[in-house]
Amino acid sequence: MWVALWGGHAVRRYTPAGELDREIELPVDNPTACCFGGQDFTDLYVTSARVGLSDEVLTQRQLNGSVLVLPGVGAGLPGVAFNG
């Protein structure tokens, strides 16, 4: 399970037992969500927010509000459409 850490500048991966397995620091203040994509589902896409950040912070870290791609960090599965 991958989790985006709002205010934490990172995403974390947890094992099925709930143990922290990996942490990747990001150049954004507020990561919001993450999902796998790319041709073989090994790229982690991470969205981020700009809301509530000062002009100074936005000037210093201009990737806030961007979608980041972390290539080859794991192995995801294709989504399944909800039919209900």
C-alpha positions in Angstrom: 0.0 0.0 0.0 1.4 3.4 -1.0 0.4 6.5 0.9 0.9 10.2 0.1 1.8 12.2 3.1 0.1 15.6 3.1 2.6 18.0 4.7 5.1 15.2 4.8 7.0 15.8 1.5 7.0 12.0 0.8 5.2 8.9 -0.2 5.5 5.7 1.9 5.0 2.0 1.1 3.6 -0.3 3.8 3.7 -4.1 3.8 0.5 -6.2 4.1 1.4 -6.5 7.8 1.3 -2.7 8.1 5.0 -2.2 8.5 6.8 0.7 6.8 8.8 -0.7 3.9 10.0 2.3 1.9 9.8 6.1 1.9 10.6 8.4 -1.0 11.1 12.1 -0.3 9.4 14.4 -2.8 10.1 18.0 -3.9 6.6 19.1 -2.9 5.0 20.0 0.4 1.6 18.4 0.1 1.4 15.1 -1.9 -2.2 14.2 -2.2 -2.6 10.8 -3.8 -0.7 8.1 -5.8 -1.3 5.4 -8.3 0.6 3.1 -10.6 0.6 3.6 -14.4 2.8 3.4 -17.4 3.0 0.6 -19.9 4.0 -2.1 -17.3 2.5 -0.4 -14.2 5.9 0.2 -12.5 5.7 4.0 -12.6 4.2 5.7 -9.5 2.2 8.9 -10.3 1.9 11.3 -7.4 -0.4 14.3 -7.4 0.3 17.3 -5.2 -1.5 20.5 -4.0 -0.7 24.2 -3.9 -3.5 25.3 -1.6 -2.6 27.1 1.6 1.1 27.5 0.7 2.7 31.0 0.8 4.0 32.8 -2.2 7.5 32.3 -0.7 7.1 28.5 -0.5 5.6 28.4 -4.0 8.6 30.3 -5.3 11.1 28.0 -3.6 9.4 24.8 -4.5 7.7 25.3 -7.9 6.6 21.7 -8.3 3.9 22.1 -5.7 0.6 21.5 -7.6 2.2 19.2 -10.1 1.8 15.5 -11.0 5.1 13.7 -10.4 6.2 10.5 -12.0 8.5 8.1 -10.1 9.6 5.6 -12.7 10.2 2.0 -11.8 9.5 2.1 -8.1 7.2 -0.8 -7.8 4.7 -3.1 -9.4 1.1 -2.1 -9.7 -1.9 -3.8 -11.2 -4.4 -2.4 -13.8 -7.5 -1.0 -12.4 -10.9 -2.7 -12.6 -13.9 -0.7 -13.6 -16.7 -0.5 -11.0 -19.9 -1.8 -12.5 -22.4 -1.1 -9.8 
